């Protein structure tokens, strides 16, 4: 294990950006640039979802890096693991892409109940070669997202 760090996140509009900077500061020497960018994107999307879709309670961010894999977890005060993917009405909708981006940029992701909380997690392959793009169909979009 190269790194295993956590951050307690505030419920504030600046928090996703602060989380991206925290990830950059702590993991830029451990990850290739593509994996670092994907990790920052996934982290900010998961934190944004926790802020928007829960009413109160602590939000925790944890990142664990091993030789070939990184796992990012965001836990929040909502115990329900029914993760909603909001259908977009058209290509210009502002919201509804967060978990689609998590899916596109991670190797796998999911939700684990943890007592009166839940943990949304994602894992990325961080081998020295970036993986080829993975296409994810976005309902309402004419083009698939590429990873």
Secondary structure, DSSP 8 states (H G I E B T S, - for coil): --EEEEEEE-SSTTHHHHHHHHHHHHHTTTS-HHHHHHHHHHHHHHHHHHHHH--SS-EEEEEEE-SSEEEEEEEES-----------SSTT-SSS-HHHHHHHHSSEEEEEEETTEEEEEEEEE--SS-----EE--TT-SS-EE-
